[in-house]
Amino acid sequence: MGNLSFYLGLGLQLFGFTAVGLCFYSGIQTGDYGRVELAQFILGIFFFYTGTYLKNRSA
């Protein structure tokens, strides 16, 4: 269970980091942040910190 939690947490961290990065990139390109970017930002943060929790729990 430890290895599964570690890799699942790492995957969630990467997914969250990518989602937040794409949100920032989209906001820079358009010059404004809309509801979609806000939802993407919040979900990205949620996935990143959920992944951090799972990864640290497996250690």
HELIX and SHEET records of a PDB file:
HELIX    1   1 GLY A    2  THR A   30  1                                  29    
HELIX    2   2 ARG A   35  SER A   58  1                                  24    
END                                                                             
